[in-house]
């Protein structure tokens, strides 16, 4: 895992599955990308709720690694 911090954002880059997640669904409750029984599909939904509560933005991109970027208002 790599973490990048800039003046207006924090990015977390992580390896994992070698394919991109579906960005239309990953922040919805109970959405799971793996068959792991330990996954509840709540983690990114909780992150998204917290970020929305603080009027921040979260974005997902894939460049061979999964990158989540939280952007702060200017």
N, C-alpha and C positions, 0 to 999 in steps of 0.2 A: 504494500500500500504506500502511496505517495500523497503528500498533502502540500498544496501550493496556496500561499496566502498573498494577496495583493491588497491594494488600498480599498478596492470595492468588492472583493469576492474571496471566497475560499473554495478550492477545488480538491476533491478527493478522487484519486485515481486508483483503481483496483483491478487486479486480474480476476478471472473467474471463467465462466463459460466463454468459449471462443466465438460466440455469436452475440450480436446486439440484442438487448431487451426491447420489447415493444413499448416505446415511449408513450403510446396512447393509453396504456393500461397499468404501467408499473407503480403509479402512485394511488391506485384504487385499492380499497380494502379487500383483503383475502385473495389478491392476485399473487400467484406463486409461479416462479419460473422453473422450479425444480420439483422433483418428485419426493424430496426429503420430507419425512414426516415431522421433522423438527421445525420446519418453516410454517408459520401461521399466515403469512402474507400480510402482516400488519406493519412491519418495520418502516417501509417507505411511505405508507399512508400516514403514519404518526409523524414522520419527518415533515411531510408535506403540510400537515395540519399545524404544526408548530411554526413552520416558516410562514404560512399564510397569516397566522395570528400576529406575527411581527411585521407583516407587510413586506416580506422579503420574497425573493424569487429563487426557485430551484430549477435547474436544467440538466438533462441527461444527454450525453453524447457517447459515441463509441468509436475508438480509433485502434481497435485491437485490444484495448483495455476499456473498462467501464469508468466513465468520468461523470461525477455529480458536482455541479457548480452552484454554490449559493451566492447570490448577488445582493449586495446591500444598496439601498437608495443613496443617491448622491446628495 
